[in-house]
């Protein structure tokens, strides 16, 4: 393992140890799924968010209702699909839940560019900078623009209400086996 991965894994173990409490019937580490454990070796924005949500869920005593946000996906043929999802959902999952043709071959692991989307300038500027991993994958995307992002790395927020998301005219790896993306 590289030094960076070893250091990341050690930091996460240390944080989980700090979070343990005798008041809880189980430790936070028992709540971390296989996906989260795998993400220790390949951390990306969505994996880190997933890990954070899993650890936070172990210690939450009350639930706060997430706000619903509605956006519009503009498909390459001009068809517009309105989609509503909870704040914190990534745009790739939202597209799949609403039968929008956005592939996501790596299922949100930030390991491909098939969920490439084009955002409005105002929204793009308000988002955090893409990670190095995301930029590496965007370099492979077809039809890259100044406001391109990977849908798996962009989380819905209330500021995105009414946003219009363009899908590129083509993607690499789309319909290679004839299968359409479906939500789980």
Secondary structure as UniProt FT lines:
FT   HELIX           3..19
FT   TURN            22..23
FT   HELIX           28..31
FT   HELIX           34..39
FT   TURN            40..41
FT   HELIX           45..59
FT   STRAND          68..74
FT   TURN            76..77
FT   STRAND          80..86
FT   TURN            87..88
FT   HELIX           91..97
FT   TURN            98..99
FT   TURN            105..108
FT   TURN            114..115
FT   STRAND          116..118
FT   HELIX           121..126
FT   HELIX           132..138
FT   TURN            139..140
FT   TURN            142..143
FT   TURN            146..147
FT   STRAND          148..150
FT   HELIX           151..153
FT   HELIX           158..160
FT   TURN            161..162
FT   STRAND          164..167
FT   TURN            172..177
//
